[in-house]
Amino acid sequence: MPNQSIGAEKSRVIVIGAGIGGLTTGALLARRGYDVLMLDAAIVPGGCASTFKRRGFTFDVGATQVAGLEKGGIHHRIFTELDIDLPPATPCDPACAVYLPGESAPINVWRDPQKWRQERQKQFPGSEPFWKLLANLFQASWEFQGRDPVLPPRSMWDLLQLAKAVRPSTFITIPYTLFTVGDALRLCGLGGDRRLRTFLDLQLKLYSQVNAEETALLYAATALGVSQEPQGLYHLQGSMQVLSDRLAATLERDGGKLLMRHTVESIGVDGGKATGVVIRNQKTGEVWTETADHIVANVTAQDLVRLLGDKAPVGYKKRVSNLPTASGAFVVYLGVDASAIPSDCPPHLQFMYDADGPIGENNSLFVSVSHPGDGRAPEGKATIIASSFVDTEPWWQMNDYEGMKRRYTEDGISRLAQFFHLTPETIIHQEAATPLTFARFTARNRGIVGGIGQRLSTFGPFGFANRTPINGLWLVGDSTHPGEGTAGVSYSALTVVRQIDNS
Ligand SMILES: Cc1cc2nc3c(=O)[nH]c(=O)nc-3n(C[C@H](O)[C@H](O)[C@H](O)COP(=O)(O)OP(=O)(O)OC[C@H]3O[C@@H](n4cnc5c(N)ncnc54)[C@H](O)[C@@H]3O)c2cc1C
């Protein structure tokens, strides 16, 4: 039950950032009776899950597929509490078609569990013990996460929530807490199966930022398990923006205020307690301070330290600066004639290439393709969005930034042309985003995207907590448990809301 009793003065909460994490936090708090002020530096809300329009096309900036829309899924739960409808969506089936180097037929990650079992038995003979282990761990982890544990715990209340989420079935996960996917492959006698390893490296990098050797097994079990029924990955009708727009409208319906093009420049701290924020209105240049009972930062852990300046606790600052280097993204956005798209093209594809080239350190592309009538392209046209992981630093050090961007774009398009019919006649619009673009439009430190990675050292009990060492200051978003993605950051938001409600 909310702590805001009728007649009592509402606690004031400032939310820095209107990404899915911030919007979900703000909308839930406003619904529960808090006085919410949300500030975002960008022009439209949604952060990495927002969109932009060009020549009749609507492009999803980053996120293109959503988990957690099914009954009981995290977006479903949150939209139910907010008493609003979920945006219409279609399940992705296959969730992804994965093309390994030199192969012309894909590995289809089907939504139907039976069909996916048959596919993987055909593709990776002898690997069933590994998949069975994953399925068992997924079942237990999914049920555990559904009981809203607080991870990592930082107070007695957090610890109690964690204890309450544990059931006898949870214990089967405990021996695997310190296992990586690489360890599990070796345990199942599959350490030398290079094809399976390549497939897992590709898929896991999308969710965990790191390859199979480094990804925490319990995280992988969930990330790989959500593609199948009764869960699933979904393609939103309209665009990704509908998710943010509905949350923003709900925030305002319930009395919250969202100010776009307002940047938070610093967070004030006094006596170990967060007191307020310094805000700059980008249009007028006006700078002022707002105070609040709670401040929720929907930013990266690195940006939180920057906003705290010399008020950042030494240990926290050190922990953040010791984090392994995070990835950036290079993304090519194409508006094309529908004739560029092969018939029966799945909504999501992943390609890995043999030859070396500039398109990202693991030489792969994750591709999302619009459907006729899904709101992203005019009739007879389509969008293709292809992203790859990149090291951010060369982009900041580069003298010839435009030249590097052009080379990456050309290389990306020439690789996509091995599958799509891409010619000067079929490409109507093209543009690209680099780490500098993400830094500028999503205000993320150095343009890093996708959170802090799900290695053993940064996963679950060892990850970044929503509760910071500063009283009344909360971190929400993909730097915190349970990691990246719109579903992950929504869990993170729900946790912060429950913590504030019980503080
Ligand atoms: C290329 C790419 C593809 C992806 N694909 C998928 C996918 O298919 N499915 C999926 O679920 N996830 C995907 N993701 C990940 C997903 O988009 C993110 O994990 C998630 O959207 C992050 O949400 P967030 O709320 O944590 O932060 P963000 O989206 O980064 O939002 C933070 C917001 O805070 C604002 N802000 C930051 N600092 C300040 C400040 N000082 N003052 C004011 N405002 C500030 C920013 O402008 C931004 O709007 C993808 C990401 C990328 C980059």
The ligand as an SDF file (V2000), in Angstrom:
LIG
                    3D

 53 58  0  0  0  0  0  0  0  0999 V2000
   21.0800    0.2390  -30.6970 C   0  0  0  0  0  0  0  0  0  0  0  0
   20.2840   -0.2570  -29.5210 C   0  0  0  0  0  0  0  0  0  0  0  0
   19.3860   -1.3060  -29.6830 C   0  0  0  0  0  0  0  0  0  0  0  0
   18.6250   -1.7610  -28.6040 C   0  0  0  0  0  0  0  0  0  0  0  0
   17.6910   -2.7370  -28.8200 N   0  0  0  0  0  0  0  0  0  0  0  0
   16.8580   -3.0760  -27.8110 C   0  0  0  0  0  0  0  0  0  0  0  0
   15.7210   -3.8960  -28.0570 C   0  0  0  0  0  0  0  0  0  0  0  0
   15.4650   -4.2900  -29.1830 O   0  0  0  0  0  0  0  0  0  0  0  0
   14.9010   -4.1930  -27.0090 N   0  0  0  0  0  0  0  0  0  0  0  0
   15.1050   -3.6790  -25.7580 C   0  0  0  0  0  0  0  0  0  0  0  0
   14.3140   -3.9520  -24.8440 O   0  0  0  0  0  0  0  0  0  0  0  0
   16.1740   -2.8890  -25.5000 N   0  0  0  0  0  0  0  0  0  0  0  0
   17.0230   -2.5590  -26.5060 C   0  0  0  0  0  0  0  0  0  0  0  0
   18.0410   -1.6920  -26.2630 N   0  0  0  0  0  0  0  0  0  0  0  0
   18.3110   -1.2500  -24.8800 C   0  0  0  0  0  0  0  0  0  0  0  0
   17.2590   -0.2740  -24.3890 C   0  0  0  0  0  0  0  0  0  0  0  0
   16.9490    0.6790  -25.3710 O   0  0  0  0  0  0  0  0  0  0  0  0
   17.7730    0.4310  -23.1540 C   0  0  0  0  0  0  0  0  0  0  0  0
   18.3570   -0.4790  -22.2370 O   0  0  0  0  0  0  0  0  0  0  0  0
   16.6640    1.1670  -22.4190 C   0  0  0  0  0  0  0  0  0  0  0  0
   15.8060    1.8440  -23.3230 O   0  0  0  0  0  0  0  0  0  0  0  0
   17.3360    2.1330  -21.4600 C   0  0  0  0  0  0  0  0  0  0  0  0
   16.3710    2.8480  -20.7690 O   0  0  0  0  0  0  0  0  0  0  0  0
   16.7760    3.7920  -19.5650 P   0  0  0  0  0  0  0  0  0  0  0  0
   15.5110    4.3430  -19.0490 O   0  0  0  0  0  0  0  0  0  0  0  0
   17.6560    3.0740  -18.6220 O   0  0  0  0  0  0  0  0  0  0  0  0
   17.7150    4.9510  -20.1730 O   0  0  0  0  0  0  0  0  0  0  0  0
   17.7330    5.8630  -21.4680 P   0  0  0  0  0  0  0  0  0  0  0  0
   16.9150    5.2920  -22.5590 O   0  0  0  0  0  0  0  0  0  0  0  0
   19.1570    6.1510  -21.7300 O   0  0  0  0  0  0  0  0  0  0  0  0
   17.0050    7.2080  -21.0010 O   0  0  0  0  0  0  0  0  0  0  0  0
   17.6230    8.1540  -20.1840 C   0  0  0  0  0  0  0  0  0  0  0  0
   16.9590    9.4960  -20.4350 C   0  0  0  0  0  0  0  0  0  0  0  0
   17.5040   10.4290  -19.5050 O   0  0  0  0  0  0  0  0  0  0  0  0
   17.7860   11.6530  -20.1550 C   0  0  0  0  0  0  0  0  0  0  0  0
   18.8900   12.2800  -19.4090 N   0  0  0  0  0  0  0  0  0  0  0  0
   20.0950   11.7260  -19.1230 C   0  0  0  0  0  0  0  0  0  0  0  0
   20.8330   12.5810  -18.4020 N   0  0  0  0  0  0  0  0  0  0  0  0
   20.0740   13.6740  -18.2120 C   0  0  0  0  0  0  0  0  0  0  0  0
   20.2830   14.9140  -17.5270 C   0  0  0  0  0  0  0  0  0  0  0  0
   21.4470   15.1830  -16.8910 N   0  0  0  0  0  0  0  0  0  0  0  0
   19.2990   15.8290  -17.5250 N   0  0  0  0  0  0  0  0  0  0  0  0
   18.1210   15.5800  -18.1550 C   0  0  0  0  0  0  0  0  0  0  0  0
   17.8810   14.4310  -18.8180 N   0  0  0  0  0  0  0  0  0  0  0  0
   18.8530   13.4970  -18.8450 C   0  0  0  0  0  0  0  0  0  0  0  0
   18.1190   11.2660  -21.5830 C   0  0  0  0  0  0  0  0  0  0  0  0
   17.8560   12.3480  -22.4690 O   0  0  0  0  0  0  0  0  0  0  0  0
   17.1980   10.0580  -21.8100 C   0  0  0  0  0  0  0  0  0  0  0  0
   15.9630   10.4480  -22.3790 O   0  0  0  0  0  0  0  0  0  0  0  0
   18.8040   -1.1870  -27.3250 C   0  0  0  0  0  0  0  0  0  0  0  0
   19.6980   -0.1330  -27.1510 C   0  0  0  0  0  0  0  0  0  0  0  0
   20.4150    0.3430  -28.2350 C   0  0  0  0  0  0  0  0  0  0  0  0
   21.3200    1.5250  -28.0370 C   0  0  0  0  0  0  0  0  0  0  0  0
  1  2  1  0
  2  3  1  0
  2 52  2  0
  3  4  2  0
  4  5  1  0
  4 50  1  0
  5  6  2  0
  6  7  1  0
  6 13  1  0
  7  8  2  0
  7  9  1  0
  9 10  1  0
 10 11  2  0
 10 12  1  0
 12 13  2  0
 13 14  1  0
 14 15  1  0
 14 50  1  0
 15 16  1  0
 16 17  1  0
 16 18  1  0
 18 19  1  0
 18 20  1  0
 20 21  1  0
 20 22  1  0
 22 23  1  0
 23 24  1  0
 24 25  2  0
 24 26  1  0
 24 27  1  0
 27 28  1  0
 28 29  2  0
 28 30  1  0
 28 31  1  0
 31 32  1  0
 32 33  1  0
 33 34  1  0
 33 48  1  0
 34 35  1  0
 35 36  1  0
 35 46  1  0
 36 37  1  0
 36 45  1  0
 37 38  2  0
 38 39  1  0
 39 40  1  0
 39 45  2  0
 40 41  1  0
 40 42  2  0
 42 43  1  0
 43 44  2  0
 44 45  1  0
 46 47  1  0
 46 48  1  0
 48 49  1  0
 50 51  2  0
 51 52  1  0
 52 53  1  0
M  END
$$$$
